[in-house]
Amino acid sequence: MKHLIALTSLILLFTRYADAECSFDQDNQLSVIAAIDKKFPGGKVNLDQRQIIWSTASNVTTTFGFGGCEDFGSTVARSTPMAKPRTQQQVFALAHELSMRFWSEEPVSERLVTDALADAIQHSRYTEERDGSRTIFNISHPGFVQLYIEHEYVNGIDRVVVVWQGAF
């Protein structure tokens, strides 16, 4: 439940911008969203939410969010129709792929995230929480308030989410 609240708060990070005095540079966040959109064209951009959503003809959806006002973080999610859920190894492989795709190079260049994820996965340095159909792999790292991988399989849709919130 606390992760649902955390994920909701991260989503809200991307929506609290109008007329607010923010600790984090809003223009930079818009530039990152524009650069990601240019790097990976074809998505639907929502600047107010600092988010891009890509959908394929086979109903695979990838979502990238980046920003914050008082708290700062990013989320990447992939939802895929599947006959059965991904294995833990497949979840970790997709989480690594998504983190490398969106966070390892410009314009984000958060190698600390990708390195922390890779190290945690390789050395099993995470705690696992299960709540019904959802599993959350929490990674403790001094550079982050939150860093986790979430996996859920419901009604034939497999969803993997990677979230970080920086400890700035």
C-alpha positions in Angstrom: 0.0 0.0 0.0 2.8 2.4 0.8 4.2 1.9 -2.7 0.8 2.8 -4.2 0.9 6.0 -2.2 4.5 6.6 -3.3 3.7 5.9 -7.0 0.7 8.2 -6.7 2.9 10.9 -5.2 5.4 10.5 -8.0 2.6 10.9 -10.5 1.5 14.0 -8.7 5.1 15.3 -8.9 4.4 15.8 -12.6 1.1 17.6 -12.2 1.8 20.4 -9.6 3.4 23.1 -11.7 0.9 25.9 -12.4 1.9 29.1 -10.6 4.0 27.2 -8.1 7.4 28.2 -6.8 9.4 25.0 -7.4 12.7 23.9 -6.1 13.5 22.1 -9.4 14.0 23.8 -12.8 10.8 23.4 -14.7 12.3 24.6 -18.0 14.9 21.9 -17.8 12.2 19.3 -17.2 10.3 20.5 -20.3 13.6 20.3 -22.3 14.1 16.7 -21.2 10.6 15.7 -22.2 11.1 17.4 -25.6 14.5 15.7 -26.1 13.1 12.3 -25.2 10.2 12.9 -27.6 12.7 13.7 -30.3 14.9 10.7 -29.5 12.0 8.3 -29.4 9.3 9.8 -31.7 5.7 8.7 -32.0 4.6 9.1 -28.4 1.8 11.3 -27.0 3.3 14.1 -25.0 1.6 15.6 -22.0 3.8 18.5 -20.9 1.6 19.4 -17.9 2.2 15.9 -16.5 5.8 15.8 -17.8 5.0 12.5 -19.4 5.1 10.7 -22.8 3.1 7.6 -23.7 3.9 5.3 -26.6 1.5 2.7 -27.8 1.9 0.0 -30.4 -0.7 -1.7 -32.6 -0.3 -4.8 -30.4 -1.3 -2.8 -27.3 2.1 -2.5 -25.7 2.3 0.8 -23.8 5.4 2.5 -22.6 5.2 5.5 -20.3 8.0 7.9 -19.3 7.6 10.6 -16.7 10.2 13.0 -15.5 10.2 15.9 -13.1 9.0 17.4 -9.9 8.4 20.6 -8.1 9.3 20.0 -4.4 10.3 16.3 -5.0 12.1 15.1 -8.1 12.0 11.8 -9.8 11.2 9.7 -12.8 9.2 6.7 -13.7 9.2 4.3 -16.7 6.5 1.7 -17.2 5.7 -1.0 -19.8 2.3 -2.7 -20.1 2.2 -5.7 -22.3 -0.7 -8.1 -23.1 0.6 -11.6 -22.2 -0.8 -15.1 -21.7 1.1 -15.4 -18.5 3.1 -13.1 -16.2 6.8 -12.5 -16.7 9.2 -14.4 -14.5 11.3 -12.5 -12.0 14.3 -12.7 -14.3 12.2 -11.3 -17.2 11.0 -8.5 -14.9 14.5 -7.6 -13.9 15.7 -7.7 -17.6 12.9 -5.4 -18.7 13.6 -3.0 -15.8 17.2 -2.9 -16.7 16.4 -2.4 -20.4 14.0 0.5 -19.6 16.4 2.2 -17.3 19.2 2.0 -19.8 16.9 3.3 -22.6 15.7 6.3 -20.7 18.2 7.1 -18.0 21.6 6.1 -19.1 22.3 8.8 -21.8 21.5 12.4 -22.5 19.2 14.1 -21.9 18.6 12.4 -18.5 22.1 10.8 -17.8 21.2 9.3 -14.4 23.8 6.6 -14.4 23.5 6.4 -10.6 20.0 4.9 -11.2 21.1 2.4 -13.8 24.2 1.4 -11.8 22.2 1.1 -8.5 19.5 -1.1 -10.3 22.1 -3.3 -12.0 24.0 -3.8 -8.7 20.9 -4.6 -6.7 19.7 -7.1 -9.3 23.1 -8.7 -9.8 23.7 -9.1 -6.0 20.1 -9.6 -4.9 20.2 -6.4 -2.8 16.5 -5.7 -2.6 13.6 -6.5 -0.4 10.5 -8.0 -1.9 6.9 -7.1 -1.0 3.9 -8.9 -2.3 0.4 -7.5 -2.3 -2.1 -9.7 -4.3 -1.0 -9.6 -7.9 1.7 -7.0 -7.4 5.3 -7.5 -6.4 7.6 -4.7 -5.4 11.3 -5.0 -5.3 12.7 -2.2 -3.1 16.2 -1.1 -3.5 17.9 0.8 -0.7 20.4 3.4 -1.8 21.6 6.6 -0.2 21.1 8.6 -3.4 17.4 7.9 -3.5 14.4 8.5 -1.3 12.8 5.7 -3.3 14.1 3.3 -5.9 12.0 0.2 -6.8 10.7 -2.1 -9.5 7.1 -3.0 -9.5 5.6 -6.0 -11.3 1.9 -6.7 -11.7 -0.1 -9.1 -13.8 -3.9 -8.5 -14.0 -6.4 -9.7 -16.7 -3.7 -10.7 -19.2 -1.7 -7.4 -18.9 1.8 -7.6 -17.5 3.1 -4.3 -16.2 6.6 -3.5 -15.1 7.3 -0.1 -13.5 10.7 1.4 -12.5 10.6 4.4 -10.2 13.2 6.6 -8.6 12.9 9.7 -6.4 16.2 11.5 -5.7 17.5 12.3 -2.2 18.5 15.9 -3.0 
